[in-house]
Amino acid sequence: MIFDILTIFPQLPSSVLAEGILGKAVKEGKVTVRVINLRDYTTDKHQVTDDRPYGGGEGMVMKPEPIYQAIQAMKAEDAGTRVVLLSPQGRLYTQAVAREMSTYNHLFIICGRYEGIDERILHFVDDEISIGDYVLSGGELAALVLIESTSRLLPGVLGSPDSAARDSFMDGLLKYPQFTRPQVWQELEVPSVLLSGDHEKIALWRRKEALKQTLLKRPDMLKTANLSDGDRRLLEEIERERKPKAG
Ligand code: ADE
């Protein structure tokens, strides 16, 4: 999959793209990330990418023309490129949106800056995405969040093909808790079922714990999670265990 990042800060993404799982995916050619300098698409001597807002007010607005030219140049190379604008006004990014992104071959990601982008650019954008209800100074970190979370879902990027499937959010639940050695740490013990070697029991325990984590920490997610009859029975069990015993 190809990701293009259009930015006025082309140095910014480099360390994230060189390290960890994403760095490995880039090195192995499973993911290609190209950073495009927006200033290369300006035509004036000073390579200006912003201007004062019509109507007055604070800050600067990104000019539409250099962004448009960059989009056109990319579309000439690959007409199927999906153009994504990152902004706080976009639809909210979730694991489901990450899954959707992973179905495209080529994303062209526009990072906004300053007080925003001239609204008319939206006519040339396929999707506007926000990574959360807070404001960043620019879209670069959001672009990296999108690239990192989408890349994990591509075949061969994670060590084991089903580790992505076990991630939090994949089936609408938080992930079950994990433990490693030592077995007792700070007088806290690893749940004994995990030492039992009984894979069926362990799977059931993990499902129940995933349901419990979600119920306690993100009950809103249970409303839309894909729950089986077995899950509902486990939830009832969790509720019963949470209630103080009578008498
Ligand atoms: N740019 C500034 N804030 C943003 C956000 N929350 N999501 C995506 N892009 C942004």
Boltz pocket constraint, residues with backbone or C-beta under 6 A from the ligand:
constraints:
  - pocket:
      binder: B
      contacts: [[A, 86], [A, 87], [A, 88], [A, 112], [A, 129], [A, 130], [A, 131], [A, 132], [A, 133], [A, 134], [A, 135], [A, 136], [A, 137], [A, 138], [A, 139], [A, 142]]
      max_distance: 6.0
